[in-house]
Amino acid sequence: KIHRLNSIRTILVCILITHIQGLHSCEQRKNYSLLKNVEISDTSSLKVSLPIKQSNTALVDEIAFCNRVDSKFTGYAGTTSEQYLRFERLSKYTTTDELIELLNNKNAVVRVYAFMALQDRKNINLKRIILEHIRDTMSFASLQGCMGSHSYINLHFLAYGKYCCLSEKEFKYYMQVVSKCYPKKEWEFISRIY
């Protein structure tokens, strides 16, 4: 009977710790914003000039510093994080050429957000972009709602391609190509998710 009570206590403590960790992971970061008081003017009708590129560089640096891909709604309250607001500014104030250049940024989160920004632009060959990154195994952290996870550039891009520009046959073929980018045991785990 005492052993059973100890087991129940242990389970309850584990549940409590898991819940507390979940709450902690869903907190919004508020004090690290480098661009908190910087206004970026609407430049959609202007040609890109050096000061605008410098503003974009600062924005990209801040996205890389946070180093997580946030969805539009995060946390238990479903609020929009500062990181997602940065992505929206990046999407709005960068040219298509700048976004394509950012696909080769050393930071995986910047690459993912550049790809996401390009998804809504017209005349973008997303299939070509997906295939150019088919061997890009850099990982990144993401947060959707309260669910944190890790993914890989090539799998993330390919998963999107399944819904926009790849046939089922192409998707299966490229998944086989991607599978060769990872050690066998790691791929066995990864493939269950995709």
Summary of the structure (lengths in Angstrom):
residues: 194
radius of gyration: 20.2
end to end distance: 44.3
largest distance: 76.1
contacts: 515
relative contact order: 0.10
helix: 58%
strand: 10%
